[in-house]
Amino acid sequence: GTMVVVIDSGVEASHPFLQKNVIEEACVGMSVGGVSADCGNGADFATGAGAASPDYSDEDAAHGTHVAGTVAGNNGEAFGVAPGAMIAAIRMASPEGLDEDAGCGTDDPDCAVALNGVITRAYDHVAALAAQYRVVAVNMSLGAGEYSGICDETTPAGAETAAAFQGAAAANIASIVSSGNEYHTTTVSTPAC
């Protein structure tokens, strides 16, 4: 009876491990340097069946499906952590040619603004979902840059993202964010920081 929102590279809703659990899909497009991602028909936001489908031209396209399976996969024989939960999949679409390996930190303010901006816009959709479903958590297994402390004010557009997280917390929605997958031992990536 609860919903977990997975903000990631997209989720293959028809996957046999997920087809019973993915009930909402959306795409939120990043905008970097005046170039916006396309969620279909030139729009930078879309909802409905297929909106969260991964872009398989991206090498990380299957990541969101993997994460959603870990959260709530259920094929009757194998199970995710919460196999009875519903999934709302939100794909963060990147513009063509964006160098995701370059990271989003203080050295690349345009990229940090784009990352925080797309997360904040995704949280606007989370709020809309929470008006209809019992949303209990938002999972983001993503991040960029390196920060040695709280980055609400030091990351471009970080204050807006922090406010989105705080709004979700006030509505009893937990924000679960990876601290970074780059083997950093003394820093945390944004938006976890």
Secondary structure, 3 states (H helix, E strand, C coil): CCEEEEEECCCCCCCCCCCCCEEEEEEEECEECCEECCCCCCCCEEECCCCCCCCCCCCCCCHHHHHHHHHHCECCCCECCCCCCEEEEEEEECCCCCCHHHCCCCCCHHHHHHHHHHHHHHHHHHHHHHCCCCEEEEEECCCEEEECCCCCCCCCCHHHHHHHHHHHHHCCCEEEECCCCCCCCCCEEECCC
